[in-house]
């Protein structure tokens, strides 16, 4: 790809969005790390600047000298090819660099990158353009992580602080969209990303897969439907759970989705706008794969495979286009709107949807050479695939072929489910 003004503008807009997401925070909020999976906001800010400095400036500007060599250690995430790094579980122990210093670091990287690009020849511009594109998408991933990590940090506070005053409004449909299963014809189909446009390496190569006819739910499972699962005593019914899932339920004493509080029917949920009563019509979120799988079994259904999910999107289409994304600045899933009679609702946005597929390479996958090959390929073990994006995902970041992945016990992301079943 070529380096263009549009790419430069996207870079600037992405960097500004990250900092705008941090604008509601107090200085103390930038350092909190309430669990190992969460990173402090200050670290996200530094790491996304480090990525552009280490991957582009260091590698493509002759004689480059780092802003601060110590940042290469502090803000490296998991790139072993780039040397030693701070352990993930102690990122919250760093009072320095200060928040002010981290923002100064971001500004310095932006200025140095702009200066390099102004002086670069055509060959260098051609080499760095795809890396800038990759860095933009990397930072968009961290924008979602910023929000989910802030939410987890705030939820652990006895004060239950609100990050934003924005609250999701009532469903525009004026009522719930009835759950229905839509038939999807199978066969020998093609899945995976084509060669046009940006995609992560794990979305390629496009390949053929055989899928039997199946049915898929027209919308994600709602909080109201999941509440019935709880009412029925599902968290105490061993036969509904995978063995590892039951161990997680008992060890973690799960009795509801993450961020739900209360007993019986008096459930409240912690959101980025504070604690509020659950909306029975909105998609349930913050479920582990184990909970999604158990719910599907309880409902007499199953989770779709990732190939079924992608094929359903391509063949059935999506009514009203899509759901809620980061740009809405609500940061919470909203109830489905539309009829859902013949097309799928909320396939993109609102909640990531667990699939029944393990995160493994596609046939013919080749890990990229060098450090960037560590980005996706080395995680292809012990994780499950999610599809569709969430209310914290930037719209320009998501596409139907996007393969997100997490370990099956993780719950702090906006993760929900959509049911599928074999077609009789």
Buried (B, 14 or more C-beta within 10 A) or exposed (E): EEBEEEBBEBBEEBBEBBEEBBEBBEEEBBBBBBEEBBBBBBBBBBBBBBBBBBBBBBBBBEEEEBBBEEBBBBBBBEBEEBEEBBEBEEBBEBEEBBBEBBBBBBBBBBEBBEEBBEEBEEEBBEBBBBBBBBBBBBBBBBBBBBBBBBBBBBBEEEEBBBBBEBEBEEBEBEEBBEBBBBEBEBEEBEBBBEEEEBBBBBBBBBBEBEBEEBBBBBBBBBBBBBBBBBEEEBBEBEEBBBEEBBEBBEEEEBEBBBBBBEEEEEBBBBBBBBBBEBBBBBBBBBBBBBBBBBBBBBBEBBBBBBBBBBBBBBEBEBBBEBBBBBEBEBBBBBBBBBBBEEBBBBBBBBBBBBBBBBBEBBEEBEBEEEBBBBBBBEBBEEBBBBBBBBBBBBBBBBBBBBBBBBEBBBBBBBBBBBBBBEBE
